[in-house]
Amino acid sequence: MPSTDPSDSVSVPVVAAVIEDSDGSVLLARRPENKHQGGKWEFPGGKIESNESAFDALVRELQEEVGIVITEATRLIRVPYRYSGKLVSLDVWRVQKYRGQPHGREGQSVRWVRRTELASQDYPPANRAIVAALTLPHLYAISDFQRYGVSPFLGMLEAALTAGLRLLQLREHNLSKPEFLKLASRVIELCHDHDARVLLNCDAAWLSEVPADGVHLTEKRLYTLQSRPLSEQFLVAASCHDSSALQHAEQIGADFAVLSPVNATRSHPDALPMGWNGFYEMAAETGIPVFALGGVSLDDSSVARNHGAQGLAMISGLWESDRFHSPETYR
């Protein structure tokens, strides 16, 4: 089990696993009552030993704890979390294929939970970011009606939604409030017809006028807030360009962030790119999922995940690709 004893004063590296079955349900294990955070449900795993890689620890812990042998796994998210007196660093992996039947080898209770029910479980606080990462897709599309025109872009958007796009930011700063909300109503209806969610890049108060799924905060708007601007029934995302902004997004209770620019971009030629290593360093210090934005392409999906990204946030990298209407793009 992951060690979260608050009496420790050093950073504890821990590996955790999202184990899925054939219908997409996720395995949870119950912490012993006599442990810190006892009685709560968590994602199986344990402490990474000094001579182990995260993957080696994952293989060992899952054999010891739930009796399975991993055959395929990919990194999902890294979550730093400070309990009283100790920082826990969770390295979380999604286990897609394994041998054996998961069971509580250490006497702990285990159970399968449907993905739609994950958010309602009683977890240690550090596990909440894992749930957020599991409920978000790996591609966050950003609109550009100004570039393509309303009718052409609605056609492009519908093609992407049909292929599997499930999260869109409506970002149209050139429009007045009435124009933006009129367009938002059309986009929301189209996206909801495909079970996709829409976040509006606007004042959070505007959501009282349209049935959007959340708000995307510019960095400027983010810094004006000291608390979450919407209830938890909505998504709250934020644009960030450095560690301070990421920290502030986490502090106000944002569900996820977008960090940019990773690479040089045509739209912001004077902005200094952080590179993938810079992205990794900042994302690894953040306890919420982070999407990579800026000079990225669909071919960067694997490198993004290997550097701690939830996935890619894209404007031209998506819409100018001949793969925006391909189902493979959204898997």
C-alpha positions in Angstrom: 0.0 0.0 0.0 1.2 3.6 -0.6 2.8 4.9 2.6 1.3 8.2 3.7 2.3 8.4 7.3 2.3 12.1 8.1 5.0 11.7 10.7 7.6 11.4 7.9 9.4 14.6 6.9 10.9 13.5 3.6 9.5 13.1 0.1 8.2 9.6 -0.4 8.1 8.3 -4.0 5.1 6.1 -4.6 3.8 4.3 -7.6 0.0 3.8 -8.2 -1.9 1.9 -10.8 -5.1 2.4 -12.6 -6.1 -1.1 -13.5 -9.0 -1.4 -16.0 -11.1 -4.4 -16.9 -12.7 -5.1 -20.3 -15.7 -2.8 -19.7 -13.6 0.1 -18.5 -14.2 -0.3 -14.7 -11.3 0.5 -12.4 -9.9 -1.5 -9.5 -9.8 0.2 -6.1 -8.3 -1.1 -2.9 -9.3 -0.2 0.7 -6.6 1.0 3.1 -6.4 -0.8 6.4 -8.1 1.0 9.3 -4.9 1.2 11.3 -3.0 3.1 8.6 -2.9 6.8 7.8 -6.1 7.6 5.7 -7.3 4.2 6.9 -10.7 3.0 5.5 -10.4 5.1 2.4 -10.3 3.7 -1.2 -7.1 4.1 -3.3 -5.5 3.1 -6.5 -3.2 0.0 -5.7 0.5 0.6 -5.5 3.3 1.2 -3.0 6.6 2.8 -2.3 9.3 2.9 -4.9 12.5 1.5 -3.5 15.9 3.3 -3.9 17.2 0.8 -6.5 14.0 0.7 -8.6 12.5 2.6 -11.5 8.9 3.6 -11.3 7.9 0.8 -13.7 9.9 -1.9 -11.9 8.2 -0.8 -8.6 4.8 -0.9 -10.4 5.4 -4.5 -11.6 6.6 -5.6 -8.1 3.8 -3.9 -6.1 1.0 -5.2 -8.2 2.3 -8.8 -8.0 2.6 -8.5 -4.2 -0.6 -6.5 -3.6 -3.2 -7.7 -6.1 -1.5 -10.8 -7.7 -1.3 -9.7 -11.4 1.6 -9.5 -13.9 1.7 -6.4 -16.0 2.1 -6.8 -19.8 1.2 -3.3 -20.9 1.2 0.0 -19.0 1.6 3.7 -19.8 2.2 6.7 -17.5 -0.9 8.6 -16.7 0.1 11.5 -14.3 2.5 12.5 -11.6 0.9 13.9 -8.5 2.9 15.7 -5.7 0.8 16.0 -2.5 1.9 17.4 0.8 0.3 15.8 3.9 1.2 17.2 7.3 5.0 16.9 7.6 5.6 14.9 4.3 5.5 15.2 0.6 4.2 12.2 -1.3 5.1 12.0 -5.0 2.7 9.7 -6.8 3.8 8.3 -10.1 0.6 7.0 -11.6 0.4 4.4 -14.4 -2.6 3.1 -16.5 -2.4 -0.7 -16.8 -4.1 -1.8 -19.9 -3.1 -5.4 -20.1 -2.1 -7.9 -17.4 -2.2 -11.6 -16.5 -4.0 -13.0 -13.5 -7.2 -12.1 -11.6 -6.8 -9.1 -9.3 -7.5 -9.9 -5.6 -6.5 -8.6 -2.2 -3.3 -10.7 -1.6 -2.6 -8.7 1.6 -6.1 -9.2 3.1 -7.4 -5.8 1.8 -10.8 -5.3 0.2 -10.8 -4.6 -3.5 -13.6 -3.8 -5.8 -14.3 -2.7 -9.4 -15.8 0.7 -9.8 -17.5 2.1 -13.0 -15.7 5.1 -14.4 -18.9 7.2 -13.9 -18.8 6.4 -10.2 -15.1 7.2 -9.5 -15.6 10.8 -8.5 -18.0 9.8 -5.7 -15.6 7.4 -3.8 -13.9 8.3 -0.5 -10.1 8.7 -1.3 -7.1 10.0 0.4 -6.7 13.6 -0.9 -3.7 12.8 -3.1 -5.9 10.5 -5.2 -8.3 13.2 -6.4 -6.0 14.3 -9.2 -5.9 10.7 -10.5 -9.6 10.7 -10.8 -9.5 14.0 -12.7 -6.9 12.6 -15.1 -9.0 9.6 -15.7 -12.1 11.6 -16.6 -10.3 13.9 -19.0 -9.4 12.9 -22.6 -5.9 13.2 -24.0 -6.8 15.9 -26.5 -8.2 19.3 -25.6 -9.2 21.1 -28.8 -9.4 24.9 -29.0 -11.7 26.7 -31.5 -10.7 29.2 -34.2 -13.9 30.4 -35.9 -12.1 33.7 -36.7 -9.6 31.9 -38.9 -11.9 29.5 -40.7 -15.3 31.2 -40.7 -18.4 30.0 -38.8 -19.9 27.6 -41.3 -16.7 26.0 -42.4 -15.5 25.6 -38.9 -18.7 24.1 -37.6 -18.4 21.5 -40.3 -14.8 20.8 -39.2 -15.9 20.6 -35.6 -18.7 18.2 -36.4 -16.3 15.9 -38.2 -14.0 15.9 -35.2 -16.8 15.2 -32.8 -18.0 12.3 -35.0 -14.5 10.9 -34.9 -14.3 11.1 -31.1 -13.4 14.6 -29.9 -14.8 15.0 -26.4 -13.4 18.3 -25.0 -13.4 21.7 -26.6 -12.5 25.2 -25.5 -14.5 27.9 -27.2 -11.9 30.7 -27.5 -13.1 33.7 -29.6 -11.8 36.9 -28.0 -12.7 38.9 -31.1 -16.5 38.6 -30.4 -18.7 40.8 -28.3 -20.5 39.2 -25.4 -23.8 38.8 -27.4 -22.0 37.4 -30.4 -20.0 35.0 -28.3 -23.0 33.7 -26.4 -24.9 33.2 -29.6 -22.1 31.2 -31.1 -21.6 29.3 -27.8 -25.2 28.2 -27.9 -24.7 26.6 -31.3 -21.4 25.0 -30.4 -22.7 23.6 -27.1 -25.7 22.0 -28.8 -23.5 20.4 -31.4 -21.0 19.1 -28.8 -23.7 17.8 -26.5 -25.2 15.9 -29.3 -21.9 14.0 -29.4 -21.5 13.7 -25.6 -18.6 16.2 -25.7 -18.0 18.9 -23.2 -17.5 22.6 -23.9 -15.5 25.1 -21.8 -16.0 28.8 -22.5 -13.0 31.2 -22.4 -14.9 34.0 -20.9 -16.1 35.5 -17.6 -17.5 32.6 -15.5 -20.6 34.6 -14.8 -21.6 34.2 -18.5 -22.3 30.6 -17.9 -25.5 31.5 -16.3 -26.8 32.3 -19.8 -25.8 29.2 -21.7 -25.5 25.5 -20.7 -21.7 25.2 -21.0 -19.8 22.5 -19.1 -17.3 24.9 -17.5 -14.9 27.8 -18.0 -11.4 28.3 -19.2 -9.6 31.1 -17.4 -6.9 33.2 -19.1 -3.8 33.6 -16.9 -4.9 37.3 -16.3 -8.3 36.2 -15.1 -6.8 33.4 -13.1 -4.8 35.8 -11.0 -7.9 37.9 -10.1 -9.4 34.8 -8.3 -8.7 33.6 -4.8 -11.2 30.7 -5.0 -12.9 28.4 -7.5 -15.4 30.5 -9.6 -17.9 27.7 -10.2 -19.3 24.7 -8.3 -17.8 21.3 -8.8 -20.6 20.3 -11.2 -18.6 22.4 -13.8 -15.1 22.1 -15.0 -12.6 24.9 -14.4 -9.4 25.1 -16.5 -6.7 27.7 -16.6 -4.0 28.9 -19.0 -0.6 29.0 -17.4 2.9 30.0 -18.5 5.0 29.2 -15.5 5.1 27.4 -12.2 3.6 30.3 -10.2 0.5 30.3 -12.4 0.2 26.5 -12.1 0.4 26.7 -8.4 -2.3 29.4 -8.3 -4.5 27.3 -10.5 -4.1 24.4 -8.1 -4.8 26.6 -5.1 -8.1 27.9 -6.4 -9.3 24.4 -7.2 -9.0 24.3 -11.0 -9.6 20.9 -12.4 -6.8 21.1 -14.9 -4.4 23.5 -16.6 -2.8 24.2 -20.0 0.9 25.1 -19.9 2.6 26.9 -22.8 4.5 27.4 -25.0 6.3 24.1 -25.1 7.8 24.8 -28.5 8.2 27.9 -30.7 4.9 29.0 -32.3 3.9 31.2 -35.2 1.2 33.0 -33.2 3.7 34.0 -30.4 7.1 34.3 -32.0 8.6 36.3 -29.2 7.6 33.9 -26.4 10.4 31.8 -25.0 9.6 28.1 -25.4 10.1 25.9 -22.3 10.9 22.7 -24.2 9.7 19.3 -23.1 12.1 19.1 -20.2 10.9 22.4 -18.9 7.3 21.3 -19.2 8.1 18.1 -17.3 9.8 20.0 -14.4 6.8 22.3 -14.0 4.1 19.7 -14.5 5.8 17.4 -12.0 5.4 20.0 -9.3 1.6 20.3 -9.9 -1.1 18.3 -8.4 -3.6 18.7 -11.2 -3.6 17.4 -14.8 -1.7 19.6 -17.2 -2.1 19.7 -21.0 0.8 20.8 -23.3 0.2 23.7 -25.7 2.3 25.6 -28.1 4.1 24.4 -31.2 2.9 20.8 -30.7 1.5 18.4 -33.2 -0.5 15.2 -33.1 2.8 13.3 -33.5 3.8 14.6 -30.0 1.2 12.5 -28.1 3.7 10.0 -26.8 6.5 12.5 -25.9 3.9 14.6 -24.1 2.7 11.7 -22.0 6.3 10.7 -21.2 6.9 14.2 -19.9 4.0 14.1 -17.5 1.3 15.7 -19.7 -2.4 14.8 -19.5 -2.3 15.2 -23.2 -2.2 17.9 -25.9 -4.1 21.2 -26.2 -4.2 22.3 -29.8 -5.5 24.9 -32.2 -3.7 24.9 -35.6 -1.9 21.6 -34.8 -5.2 19.9 -34.8 -7.3 21.8 -37.3 -4.6 22.1 -40.0 -3.8 18.3 -39.7 -5.5 16.0 -42.2 -6.1 13.7 -39.2 -8.6 15.9 -37.3 -11.4 13.8 -38.6 -9.7 10.4 -37.9 -10.9 8.3 -34.9 -7.3 7.4 -34.2 -6.6 11.0 -33.3 -8.8 10.8 -30.2 -7.9 7.4 -28.8 
